Structures are given as C-alpha cells and as structure tokens.
C-alpha cells in the first residue's frame, strides 16, 4: 500500500485516538501518536508497523504540561510530512460545578481547550501555506446541551465547536479542511478516569462505530459530523435559526422590548 501522508493523533493510546490510528494505518498513512502512556503507545505503534507496514512515531506527552505541549507544537510546525491533525485528547468532568476545584478546572480547560487550540494554531500556518491539510477536532453533543450537566466539560466542547466553525471560515478558502466531530456517549476510558461507571449510561456507542462514522464525514468533507444524529435536517435547522438570529440583530439601538418601562 502506498503511503499517502502522515497523521498526528493526540490521545492515541486508547479509545477514539487509538481507533483513529488503526483506521488511518489501514488507509496507508504514516502516524505520529501522542499520549501520556508510553507503554500503550509503543505496543500500538509496533502492532501497526507489523500489520500495516506504515511508519509510526511515538511522542510521549502530557498536553497539560507546557514543555510537552511545546514539543508537539514544534513537531507540527516543522514536520512537513504531517498533513492531518486529529485533536482528540480530552478529559471529562466528574461531579457538578460546586464540586470542582481550582486544579480540576485548570486541568480540564488546559487539555480540552488550550492544548487543542495551540496544536491547531501550530499546524494551520503550514497547512495554509501548502494549500492542503486537515484539522479534526473532537467535540461533543454536550457542547450544545447544558441540560446534560457537566457544565464546564460542556463549555469546553462548545468552544471546540465554535473554534472549528471559525477556523473553517478562515482556512477552507486556503485549502485546509476543518472538521468538528461531535460524539454522544462513547464506550471509552474517559468515563472511568472521571469516576463515572459507563455501564450506568444508556445508549452508549462503541468506539469503532463512532470513528467509522466520523471518517465517513471526513471523506465527505463535512464541517460538522454528529455520528448519533439520525435526522441531519435537525442540525441544518438549528444552524439556520442561528443565522436568522444574527440577521435580526441590529446593534445601533436597543430593541424596543428593552426600551419600555416595566
């Protein structure tokens, strides 16, 4: 199989990231795998080298650590072979807002927002200059559903959606594809790490099915891919309503409903 390009995948040791690694290796892509667990990364890398005859590099990194994050940024800026970034690393929230500590808030935002944004920013200039490249950001349906709870986690995923939409407007004209993938509950270790028993959740999607659906959206060059959404028109209607709202905002004066005395 002829190697097409190289994909850098964060959070690649297990779950969604590891499955992306397997699928891109099947497609003939070389890989750069990023995660904290080097033993798992090494085992996955060796298996993919043996089974798929692709080149696989391992970068052990904790993306909440500034030095580690800078190392991955440098690889994205300097390695011209990398033309796909899968921004998958993330963590969930355990407990409600009142139970959060300053440390847990900082770590959640550092991984779900800061590292994702900085890695996209490291790759985007080179991709734009080349007129090619793909940035895939893993969000969540929780990002537009505050009713699900997990308010800080949901807010980080709302950021991922907004950022992806904005990047698409800026980068698509320059030849760079941006995709936001919005899973619902997926059977991965993220739940256990957050202290949540995944078996207490209903209708949890298997990770293979999630990634395969996301790659259908990737191949179709969708901006927003929501694998569990059965009626695509629901998203179209929601986005249309948002644009209608923007069209109705005239900012020179307050709306009449705010200019009347109670």
ZAVEX-447639 format. One record per residue (C-alpha): residue number from 1; chain; y, x, z; residue in one letter. Coordinates in steps of 0.1 Angstrom, whole numbers. Example, Ala and Ser with C-alpha at 12.3 -4.5 7.8 and 13.67 -1.06 7.14 Angstrom:
BEGIN
- i ch Y X Z aa
- 1 A -45 123 78 A
- 2 A -11 137 71 S
//
This chain:
BEGIN
- i ch Y X Z aa
- 1 A 0 0 0 X
- 2 A 34 14 -9 X
- 3 A 59 17 20 X
- 4 A 89 -5 14 X
- 5 A 113 6 42 X
- 6 A 114 12 79 X
- 7 A 119 -15 106 X
- 8 A 132 -7 141 X
- 9 A 119 -32 166 X
- 10 A 131 -34 202 X
- 11 A 109 -49 230 X
- 12 A 80 -38 208 X
- 13 A 53 -31 234 X
- 14 A 41 -67 238 X
- 15 A 46 -103 227 X
- 16 A 71 -111 200 X
- 17 A 81 -75 193 X
- 18 A 45 -62 191 X
- 19 A 36 -91 167 X
- 20 A 66 -83 145 X
- 21 A 54 -47 144 X
- 22 A 19 -58 133 X
- 23 A 33 -81 106 X
- 24 A 57 -55 92 X
- 25 A 30 -29 92 X
- 26 A 8 -54 72 X
- 27 A 37 -56 47 X
- 28 A 37 -18 43 X
- 29 A 68 -10 63 X
- 30 A 71 21 85 X
- 31 A 81 14 120 X
- 32 A 102 27 149 X
- 33 A 90 10 181 X
- 34 A 113 8 211 X
- 35 A 104 -3 246 X
- 36 A 101 9 282 X
- 37 A 63 10 284 X
- 38 A 54 42 265 X
- 39 A 16 39 271 X
- 40 A 16 5 254 X
- 41 A 38 17 226 X
- 42 A 16 47 219 X
- 43 A -15 26 218 X
- 44 A 1 1 194 X
- 45 A 15 28 173 X
- 46 A -18 46 169 X
- 47 A -36 14 161 X
- 48 A -11 5 134 X
- 49 A -13 40 119 X
- 50 A -50 38 117 X
- 51 A -53 3 104 X
- 52 A -23 1 81 X
- 53 A -17 37 71 X
- 54 A 20 35 79 X
- 55 A 43 59 98 X
- 56 A 51 48 133 X
- 57 A 76 65 156 X
- 58 A 79 56 193 X
- 59 A 111 56 212 X
- 60 A 107 50 250 X
- 61 A 139 34 261 X
- 62 A 153 11 288 X
- 63 A 181 -6 269 X
- 64 A 199 -14 301 X
- 65 A 203 24 306 X
- 66 A 233 38 289 X
- 67 A 217 71 279 X
- 68 A 186 54 265 X
- 69 A 207 28 246 X
- 70 A 229 56 231 X
- 71 A 197 73 219 X
- 72 A 186 42 200 X
- 73 A 221 37 186 X
- 74 A 221 72 173 X
- 75 A 187 66 155 X
- 76 A 201 35 139 X
- 77 A 232 53 127 X
- 78 A 216 84 115 X
- 79 A 182 74 101 X
- 80 A 188 62 65 X
- 81 A 152 50 62 X
- 82 A 158 22 87 X
- 83 A 170 -9 69 X
- 84 A 156 -36 92 X
- 85 A 166 -41 128 X
- 86 A 146 -66 149 X
- 87 A 168 -72 180 X
- 88 A 140 -86 202 X
- 89 A 143 -70 236 X
- 90 A 153 -96 262 X
- 91 A 146 -110 296 X
- 92 A 145 -145 312 X
- 93 A 162 -158 343 X
- 94 A 143 -166 375 X
- 95 A 159 -193 397 X
- 96 A 191 -212 394 X
- 97 A 227 -200 392 X
- 98 A 231 -200 430 X
- 99 A 201 -177 434 X
- 100 A 214 -150 411 X
- 101 A 225 -116 425 X
- 102 A 252 -94 410 X
- 103 A 224 -69 400 X
- 104 A 203 -96 383 X
- 105 A 233 -109 364 X
- 106 A 244 -75 352 X
- 107 A 209 -66 340 X
- 108 A 204 -99 322 X
- 109 A 237 -95 303 X
- 110 A 232 -58 297 X
- 111 A 198 -64 279 X
- 112 A 204 -98 263 X
- 113 A 240 -93 251 X
- 114 A 253 -58 254 X
- 115 A 223 -38 240 X
- 116 A 217 -64 212 X
- 117 A 254 -62 202 X
- 118 A 256 -25 203 X
- 119 A 225 -19 183 X
- 120 A 237 -44 156 X
- 121 A 270 -26 156 X
- 122 A 252 8 152 X
- 123 A 233 -4 122 X
- 124 A 258 -26 105 X
- 125 A 282 0 90 X
- 126 A 255 20 74 X
- 127 A 238 -12 61 X
- 128 A 271 -24 47 X
- 129 A 278 9 30 X
- 130 A 244 8 14 X
- 131 A 248 -28 4 X
- 132 A 214 -37 19 X
- 133 A 197 -42 52 X
- 134 A 186 -69 76 X
- 135 A 195 -77 112 X
- 136 A 173 -101 130 X
- 137 A 185 -113 164 X
- 138 A 161 -132 187 X
- 139 A 179 -161 205 X
- 140 A 165 -193 220 X
- 141 A 169 -230 217 X
- 142 A 181 -228 253 X
- 143 A 213 -214 238 X
- 144 A 224 -249 228 X
- 145 A 206 -268 256 X
- 146 A 222 -264 290 X
- 147 A 200 -293 301 X
- 148 A 171 -269 302 X
- 149 A 187 -250 331 X
- 150 A 186 -212 332 X
- 151 A 224 -212 327 X
- 152 A 230 -175 325 X
- 153 A 200 -169 302 X
- 154 A 211 -199 280 X
- 155 A 246 -185 279 X
- 156 A 233 -151 267 X
- 157 A 213 -168 239 X
- 158 A 243 -189 229 X
- 159 A 261 -156 225 X
- 160 A 233 -144 202 X
- 161 A 236 -175 180 X
- 162 A 274 -172 178 X
- 163 A 273 -135 171 X
- 164 A 247 -139 144 X
- 165 A 267 -166 127 X
- 166 A 298 -145 128 X
- 167 A 280 -114 116 X
- 168 A 266 -133 87 X
- 169 A 300 -144 75 X
- 170 A 312 -108 77 X
- 171 A 282 -89 64 X
- 172 A 264 -112 38 X
- 173 A 292 -105 12 X
- 174 A 284 -68 17 X
- 175 A 247 -73 10 X
- 176 A 235 -74 46 X
- 177 A 212 -102 57 X
- 178 A 215 -116 93 X
- 179 A 190 -140 108 X
- 180 A 190 -157 142 X
- 181 A 156 -168 153 X
- 182 A 156 -195 180 X
- 183 A 122 -200 196 X
- 184 A 114 -226 223 X
- 185 A 89 -217 250 X
- 186 A 66 -190 236 X
- 187 A 35 -175 253 X
- 188 A 47 -140 262 X
- 189 A 50 -119 293 X
- 190 A 87 -127 296 X
- 191 A 78 -157 319 X
- 192 A 56 -136 342 X
- 193 A 84 -110 345 X
- 194 A 108 -138 355 X
- 195 A 84 -151 381 X
- 196 A 76 -182 361 X
- 197 A 40 -194 356 X
- 198 A 38 -201 318 X
- 199 A 9 -225 325 X
- 200 A 33 -249 342 X
- 201 A 52 -253 310 X
- 202 A 43 -279 283 X
- 203 A 40 -273 246 X
- 204 A 42 -235 246 X
- 205 A 39 -219 212 X
- 206 A 16 -190 205 X
- 207 A 34 -158 196 X
- 208 A 15 -153 163 X
- 209 A 26 -187 151 X
- 210 A 62 -181 162 X
- 211 A 65 -148 144 X
- 212 A 48 -160 112 X
- 213 A 72 -190 111 X
- 214 A 102 -166 117 X
- 215 A 91 -144 88 X
- 216 A 89 -175 65 X
- 217 A 126 -180 74 X
- 218 A 132 -142 69 X
- 219 A 117 -143 34 X
- 220 A 138 -174 26 X
- 221 A 169 -156 39 X
- 222 A 177 -184 64 X
- 223 A 207 -178 87 X
- 224 A 192 -199 115 X
- 225 A 154 -202 119 X
- 226 A 142 -226 145 X
- 227 A 103 -225 143 X
- 228 A 97 -255 166 X
- 229 A 123 -278 148 X
- 230 A 103 -303 127 X
- 231 A 133 -321 112 X
- 232 A 155 -295 96 X
- 233 A 183 -321 90 X
- 234 A 189 -322 127 X
- 235 A 204 -287 126 X
- 236 A 223 -294 94 X
- 237 A 238 -325 111 X
- 238 A 247 -305 142 X
- 239 A 264 -277 123 X
- 240 A 282 -303 101 X
- 241 A 295 -320 132 X
- 242 A 308 -287 144 X
- 243 A 326 -280 112 X
- 244 A 340 -316 112 X
- 245 A 354 -309 147 X
- 246 A 371 -278 135 X
- 247 A 387 -297 106 X
- 248 A 401 -322 131 X
- 249 A 418 -296 153 X
- 250 A 455 -293 146 X
- 251 A 470 -269 171 X
- 252 A 507 -272 167 X
- 253 A 508 -301 192 X
- 254 A 486 -316 219 X
- 255 A 466 -346 208 X
- 256 A 481 -380 215 X
- 257 A 454 -387 241 X
- 258 A 468 -359 262 X
- 259 A 505 -369 258 X
- 260 A 503 -402 277 X
- 261 A 509 -407 314 X
- 262 A 479 -419 334 X
//
